[in-house]
């Protein structure tokens, strides 16, 4: 009979702990001091029209300022970033677009992926015809190819 009462006592204590934990007993009673979970912000997707125009404008701006003519290392990384950011927005808009079949975008995705590979190096490796390590063709060349693709496949 002692075991039976011991089991009841342990069960009662365990139940009390569970109820206290669930109901918040034992706390300071000031729920406002407790950290609130951060609101999750969903990034807005730019429309396909705006994203493609912004990308084309970025490439035009790059070209109108002379592009990247220096062959020196680390002189054009900012220009690479100026092109990859609107390309990323364009990718988001392409992902969100449901008016075209997914395979329509394949060539555009390949070009943006190539740009990403060039930027992922984290620096500008310089230019010049003999510089086989240069990442500029991946970024700048693919950006121009993507503008040509957009011209051939109007999405506006």
Secondary structure, DSSP 8 states (H G I E B T S, - for coil): -HHHHHHHHHHHHHHHHHHHHHHTTTS-S-GGGS-------------HHHHHHHHHHHHHHHHHTT-----STTSSHHHHHHHHHHHHHHHHHHHH--SS-GGGGHHHHHHHHHHHHHHHTSS----STT-TT--HIIIIIHHHHHHHHHHHS---
